Amino acid sequence: MNIKNFDKNDWDHFYSVILDVTYDTSKVKLNQDEMEKLFLELPEEMQEEAYKYGMNDTCWRDGLWEWYEENKINNK
């Protein structure tokens, strides 16, 4: 599946998770290109789950939150 196959709703959920996880610090607001680039940095299994269940899946969103905290916030 191609990254372009995600719809606006999927990307809105992705955006929301990143904004929520950074809300108390930097309030990261990504544009579409930045979100797509970040998505491609995710582990392959997370990408596959997004294609299978959608980015609005609660478990997937929780996983994105944890991954972002561990790899982007705590890894600076």
C-alpha positions as a Python dict, from the first residue, in 0.01 Angstrom:
ca = {
    (1, 'M'): (0, 0, 0),
    (2, 'N'): (118, 349, -81),
    (3, 'I'): (152, 623, 180),
    (4, 'K'): (-69, 838, -43),
    (5, 'N'): (-359, 595, 14),
    (6, 'F'): (-420, 737, 361),
    (7, 'D'): (-703, 989, 363),
    (8, 'K'): (-734, 1323, 539),
    (9, 'N'): (-896, 1157, 840),
    (10, 'D'): (-593, 930, 888),
    (11, 'W'): (-351, 1222, 867),
    (12, 'D'): (-567, 1428, 1104),
    (13, 'H'): (-530, 1151, 1364),
    (14, 'F'): (-154, 1135, 1306),
    (15, 'Y'): (-127, 1513, 1344),
    (16, 'S'): (-339, 1505, 1659),
    (17, 'V'): (-118, 1248, 1831),
    (18, 'I'): (201, 1444, 1762),
    (19, 'L'): (42, 1770, 1877),
    (20, 'D'): (-92, 1601, 2193),
    (21, 'V'): (237, 1437, 2286),
    (22, 'T'): (424, 1767, 2246),
    (23, 'Y'): (153, 1996, 2383),
    (24, 'D'): (325, 2073, 2714),
    (25, 'T'): (660, 2145, 2552),
    (26, 'S'): (701, 2248, 2191),
    (27, 'K'): (354, 2201, 2036),
    (28, 'V'): (493, 2040, 1721),
    (29, 'K'): (267, 2122, 1426),
    (30, 'L'): (364, 1920, 1122),
    (31, 'N'): (269, 1989, 762),
    (32, 'Q'): (172, 1706, 527),
    (33, 'D'): (525, 1648, 394),
    (34, 'E'): (666, 1637, 747),
    (35, 'M'): (402, 1388, 859),
    (36, 'E'): (473, 1161, 561),
    (37, 'K'): (847, 1178, 627),
    (38, 'L'): (792, 1096, 996),
    (39, 'F'): (560, 808, 906),
    (40, 'L'): (839, 655, 696),
    (41, 'E'): (1068, 668, 1002),
    (42, 'L'): (830, 445, 1199),
    (43, 'P'): (922, 80, 1243),
    (44, 'E'): (788, -139, 965),
    (45, 'E'): (542, -316, 1193),
    (46, 'M'): (386, 17, 1295),
    (47, 'Q'): (352, 117, 931),
    (48, 'E'): (186, -216, 851),
    (49, 'E'): (-58, -176, 1141),
    (50, 'A'): (-150, 173, 1016),
    (51, 'Y'): (-234, 27, 674),
    (52, 'K'): (-426, -260, 830),
    (53, 'Y'): (-620, -82, 1105),
    (54, 'G'): (-594, 285, 1012),
    (55, 'M'): (-432, 572, 1196),
    (56, 'N'): (-749, 630, 1396),
    (57, 'D'): (-708, 295, 1575),
    (58, 'T'): (-664, 361, 1947),
    (59, 'C'): (-388, 103, 1993),
    (60, 'W'): (-200, 240, 1692),
    (61, 'R'): (-231, 597, 1817),
    (62, 'D'): (-102, 490, 2160),
    (63, 'G'): (193, 320, 1990),
    (64, 'L'): (269, 633, 1788),
    (65, 'W'): (263, 841, 2106),
    (66, 'E'): (506, 605, 2280),
    (67, 'W'): (734, 580, 1976),
    (68, 'Y'): (746, 958, 1936),
    (69, 'E'): (826, 1010, 2305),
    (70, 'E'): (1103, 751, 2300),
    (71, 'N'): (1256, 838, 1964),
    (72, 'K'): (1198, 1209, 1915),
    (73, 'I'): (1148, 1372, 2254),
    (74, 'N'): (1371, 1162, 2478),
    (75, 'N'): (1634, 1110, 2210),
    (76, 'K'): (1741, 1472, 2166),
}
